[in-house]
Amino acid sequence: MLYLLCFALFLVGLFGVLAKKNLVKIIIGFAIMEYAIHLLIVMLGYRDGGRAAVLVPGATTEQLAASGVDPLAQAMVLISIVIGLSILVMLVALCIRLYERHGTFDLNELRNLKG
Amino acid sequence: MEFLLAVLLVFMLVGALIAIETRDLLSSVICTGAVGYLASVAFLFLGAPDIAITQVVVEILVLILLIRATISRDVTAPAGDREFFGLVVSLAFMLVTGVAGMRILGDAFPKFGTGIFAVSPLAPASTYLARGWQLTGATNIVAAVTHDFRGLDTLFEATILFATVLGALTVLRARGHRERAEEAADDEPLHEGPEFRTASRGMTMLVQRVARGMAGFIFLYGVYIVLYGHLRPGGGFAGGIMIACTFILLLLALGKDGVDRYLTRRFVGCFSSIGAVMLLLLGWLGFARGGWFLGNFLHHAGGLPAEGLLAAGTMPLANLAIALNVVVSLVLLFASLAVLRVVVRQNRRRMVKRG
């Protein structure tokens, strides 16, 4: 159920990337797909009644091993978030550059300008 | 728990749909921000405070960047006649992806709430949880994974960030041959849009005062998040972005002239690569002293206190290096996005639109 909702979010982002004609909308679609994937991976690492993978004072490592959530999935998502930010920065930079050159975010117009 | 997450996800879906479908670009960007913040809340419920913190600060930055990119430009979406064929192709593509995804998500993944531990007890995650503290000295196991067990991932991540920012700077600052020729051709003075004036002089006095007052606190909190990254949720990336946000706040509020006093070009030039160099140096020191690249040689040598700031050997140093890298990259990038290239030649824009 939760996985499917996540997947629906992913599909919304995919729709934005595929069907929209505005460059900013396409960037937003990418961002939404990213959120969906991150959420899905963290959900896969969750266990019922799980606590954060931090050894708080007073807890033993046995307790953490018995009830902690998956730190590997979280580490992966942490790295993925920053790479997502880099990709977004790159996209925004290209987008602004295109706007400065052609004065539009519209893909149709950009296509007509070819040549 | 499941119900709560489902509600959050439904809200995210609604936000995403509005973001994709609305005609106004600014509201679309703000809806994306709402989706991101909801994702951050969901991470908090899923026992991932590190990711929640990082997601919030990244979201702030994404919002600033996207608003900067869209505002005062074409705010209304173009009407544009939809291409029927393109729409059909994209819908077909989505259908195929949807069916494939349903199949995978239906049975291939373990049920929500079981985790990897139920499927394979020997998964690395259980070792990290059980022995992470013992092996690295860090109480934050996620930080132990990113900085010690999988330090290479973090190194390459920092490299990617660095490379992207360099790429973005190149894209933003390079001027094509044609443009240069055009500029040489017409002697018309450049139009300076309202954006340029805002960028150089800053906002009103009230905003400047508040921004100056806030900046110190945000900076301090960022430093705390960086330094305690191996003990509490947080870390170099989240803290680094917070510190970068301090400078971005000052840049937006005080304008270019004000920021020049706080952040001189020489300062940025000195620090532009120090973070990356520091991380590499740590890696090679680990090679020399501990036997493998990025090895936590300080922790293996022993003699460190079991608790507190010095507990985890090289990890606080690595956090510091990453934070430096992030701060300098983002501030450089933002300065170039917001200040350096705001002189838009309005006459050309109009010409393009008419054609």
Interface residues (C-beta under 8 A of the other chain):
Chain A: M1 L2 Y3 L4 L5 C6 F7 A8 L9 F10 L11 V12 G13 L14 F15 G16 L18 A19 K20 K21 N22 V24 K25 I27 I28 G29 A31 I32 Y35 H38 L39 V42 M43 L44 G45 Y46 R47 D48 G50 R51 A52 A53 V54 L55 V56 T61 E62 L64 A65 G68 V69 D70 P71 L72 A73 Q74 A75 V77 L78 I79 I81 V82 I83 G84 L85 S86 I87 L88 V89 M90 V92 A93 L94 C95 I96 R97 Y99 E100 R101 H102 G103 T104 F105 D106 N108 E109 L113
Chain B: M1 E2 L5 A6 L9 V10 M12 L13 A16 L17 A19 I20 L25 S28 V29 T32 V35 G36 A39 A42 F43 L46 G47 A48 P49 D50 I51 T54 Q55 V58 L61 V62 L65 L66 A69 T70 R73 D74 A77 P78 G80 D81 R82 G86 L87 V89 S90 L91 F93 M94 T97 G98 G101 M102 L105 F109 P110 F112 G113 T114 G115 I116 F117 A118 A123 P124 A125 S126 Y128 L129 A130 R131 G132 W133 Q134 T139 N140 I141 V142 A144 V145 T146 R150 D153 T154 E157 I160 L161 T164 V165 G167 A168 V171 L172 G176 E179 R232 P233 G235 F237 L333 L337 R341 V344 R348 R349 R350 V352 K353 G355
